[in-house]
Amino acid sequence: MRVEIGITSTPVIDLTDQAIYVEAKTKEGGTYVHRLHALDITTGKERVGSPVIIKASVAGTGEGSVNGRIAFDPVKHLQRASLLLTNGVVYLGFGSHADSPPFHGWILGYSAKTLGRVCVFNVTPNGTEGSIWQAGMGMASDAAGNIYAMSGNGTFDADTGGTDYGNSMLKLRPTLGTLAVVDYFTPYNQAMLNVHDTDLGASGPLLVPGTTLILGGGKNGWLYVTHRDALGHIHAGADSQIAQTFQMTPGNIHGAPVYWNGPTGPMVYVWPEFDHLKAMKLAVGKLTETPASQSEVVVPDGMPGGFLSVSANGGKAGTGIVWACTPYDANANWETVPGIVRAYDASNLNHLLWDSKQNAGRDDMGMFAKFCPPTVINGRVYVPTFSNQLQVYGLLNAPPTRATASR
């Protein structure tokens, strides 16, 4: 089993407190350890009380349990989902290393001030699996303090009074040291998804701004749209209890969809495997199943599709850009392969503004780092790579119809 070492998720920054929270896994004398670090963003120094070793256990009879308890195993678990900071708590989601058993999905919350653990949740305490990985995307939260996550393949028995939530969209609320399941949605065919390794939790949840909608997709290529105040649980034979479900692609969906409310109205963007980048219009609580526009380019066959961010000056016409990182010409599932960054007109994905291969000597991104969307801030686009470099692109003098960039 290959075990990643170091920081394998996106950290989170508290601008008010000038701190960055980072989870790192290390091997020390043959022992694996996970730690949560709180670092000063101006000096890089550890804050008081930092780091803390990540430990947890819950009651349960699931795989790997001993005497009715399941302990967090630092060897078997990988922290891939981006960290979430909300209401003074840093949340971390854990899954597995390449499905090597025994493992479970874990969510742990730590006080941002003291780094004391405040809550722990196990997705499948009386079963197995149920990773929180979301292809590196983070969990989400709302103004009421609820946490939203999507789990991968695993035991599901919540419909018969159990406490296992594999292949589910979860609404959680911090309660007495745990995260109580306030509501959930599970596809009717979750058992089939489980058998075929088609995780629902292969993408993260998108809370659509200005609405109560929540949506996400998974390895079966379906998108699910429901309401945060009534996720829908599970219904036998169909998912008719939720707002919408449809197969948008024959390939996997990795990473969370992204959203922009531009001059033509709200749009949701997704770039699945084996497919085009697609824009779907949101109207009357549903997505148009036929794309409003799509890229001319199809990603190379294989994993993992594209990872997206949107930048814009509010909803102003002509300012929306969809930034996408994808493999360039090969399957990135088990190999390190070249990557490419592209910038598309968010109002018309058929209009490619720029890509990093147009002037490869200047702009080439190097080797593709999967599960990592671009970060756009202060007029710069930050792209991680597997070339031991962080590429930083910025706009140069150019006509307004073209976004040129340099490293």
Secondary structure, DSSP 8 states (H G I E B T S, - for coil): -----B--S--EEETTTTEEEEEEEEEETTEEEEEEEEEETTT--B-TT--EE---EEE--STT-BTTEEE--TTTEE--S--EEETTEEEEEEEESTT-SS-B-EEEEEETTT--EEEEEES-TTS-B----GGG---EE-TT--EEEE--SB-B-GGGT---BTT-EEEEEEETTEEEEEEEE--TTHHHHHHTT--GGGS--EE-TTSSEEEEE-TTSEEEEEETTB--B--TT--TTSSEEEE--SS---S--EEEEETTEEEEEE--TTSEEEEEEEETTEE-SS-SEEEEEE--SSS---EEEEE-STT-TT--EEEEEEESSS--SSS--BEEEEEEETT-TT-EEEETTTTHHHH---BB-TT---EEETTEEEEEBSSS-EEEEEE-S--TT---EE-
